[in-house]
């Protein structure tokens, strides 16, 4: 398991969350710090750029020591390794994710512009990372449920598996939430209010969406019989309903893209909305698309 650290308060919160996850899973934690090189071209014959020559080494080691201390405070027996890598954080963590079971980052780092809700590293990893990504944000309720955003897509199956496993590890209830509206058959959520649309076969759509929810959960409930599952079918706009459901939860799990995603997009609008606005940490699980 890996966690990205840059010395910001957000990244320290990510370290604490990552330490809890690693402890639950019984795996080690790798703390990764990436630093970009100075801009511009080095003069011909100049030695390679070295962070130690620019006073960065003490700062980096201090940030890593602080992060390691926080991780040990959460899980004293945790096996921790440090890694300092030259390169931009999004690309470095993407490479690190190829051999990780889970990547954890804060919602914003030191490089985020004031007013931004989500840092570029989190956005990049959600779209391009090779393992599930947990973005630590909001105020999770340790006693709350794990929320699974069910979309019924083939790619979303990986998110369903992750959510069941996570609920089992945390000994938490799982709320499987599937949101539908009268545009569900076309996987479209237009500018109008779908709840006010007059659709003769709305009940048929609701029954189909209920069947989709039941079918999505059936096999995984057999694998994880100890997980208490609440099936929640809600007629609403998708993004606001999921964001509201994240209040009082300890984690939201979503796929990277759902049935409504355009071909070629790596990150759908629902997962983006949750990463920006959820009231608790969000894990984005990419399927085999």
Secondary structure, DSSP 8 states (H G I E B T S, - for coil): -EEE--SSHHHHHHHHHHHHHHHHHT--EEEEEEE---SS---TT-----GGGGTHHHHHHHHHHHHHHHHHHH-TT--EEEEEEES-HHHHHHHHGGG-SEEEEES--TT--TT-SS-HHHHHHHHH-SSEEEEE-S---TTS-EEEE----STTHHHHHHHHHHHHHHT--EEEEEEE-TTGGGT---SS-GGG---TTHHHHHHHHHHHHHHHHHHHHHHTTTS-EEEEEEES-HHHHHHHHTTT-SEEEEES--TT--TT-SS-HHHHHHHHH-SS-EEEE----
